[in-house]
Amino acid sequence: MNIVLAAVGGQGCLFAARVIGKVAQSNGLEVKVSEVHGMSQRGGSVTTFVRYGKLVASPIVEEGFADVVLAFEMLEGARALPFLKRGGTMILNTQRINPLPVLAGAVLYPSGIPERLQKAGAAVTAIDALGAAREAGNVKTVNSVMLGVLANMTEFDRTHWIGALQEVAPAKYCDINIAAFDKGYYRFPANNIRG
């Protein structure tokens, strides 16, 4: 399984990648995780690869080979589209975070991103992960909402995901992350995305 996580720095992309890796490992699979590029402390683009299976040779997902793109922000989803394989799934948070050129007034934020992605051939599951995280009690748990949506689409049991969250999340934030995970897991429809 090849997963590309695309986010803006500070959205918890690396946390999410670690949780996915722990889940796959707990199911006896080999895992490779790699942060490709990003300026996570500065609000820049962050792209992370997670690959798991019986045997994984490389941590890098090449363009056109991702089974899933987990996009934490709409524009980051558009940027990550080339990684998605034909028939792949994009889980797209409909949150909009304006990059510096938009904030400076040099360009406009693109409109209709979910529709454009669908026209390009992506199977898009668009969700309001920010709204769900807010309902869970902390807007910083968007990543856990996204993980809940992803989990609902995989072969791994919910208990493995909860165990991984408990292992990766700091103890004082564990309950809120599980609440956010469940918002994604129970609210959004499942589509099988096994590689």
Order of alpha helices (4+ residues) and beta strands (2+ residues): beta-alpha-beta-beta-beta-alpha-beta-alpha-alpha-beta-alpha-alpha-alpha-alpha
